[in-house]
Amino acid sequence: MPNYVVLCKEEVLVTVECGTQDAQEEFQALTEQGFHISSQVIAADSTKEALYFYENDPQLYAIDPSSNVVVDSVIAALVSLGVQAI
């Protein structure tokens, strides 16, 4: 199952799939446009499902963007191309 991170800019939410070849470039482009990481890593079947989980239970998935340790760990997961054991 893919993992996603939700980024936010004002009222606009965008998801980026973790571990893809384009994840780092997408993340950089979005942060340059003023988006910030707004969620923990969310396991979901699609971007639509990840947004659904985030919007329906923000206390479970939302993070405080000022928490550098949490944000750094989400960024690491976002750009990681590691292989997960099944």
Beta strands, then each sheet from edge to edge (+ up, - down):
strand 1: 3-9
strand 2: 12-17
strand 3: 36-37
strand 4: 42-43
sheet 1: 2+ 1- 3+
sheet 2: 2+ 1- 4+
end
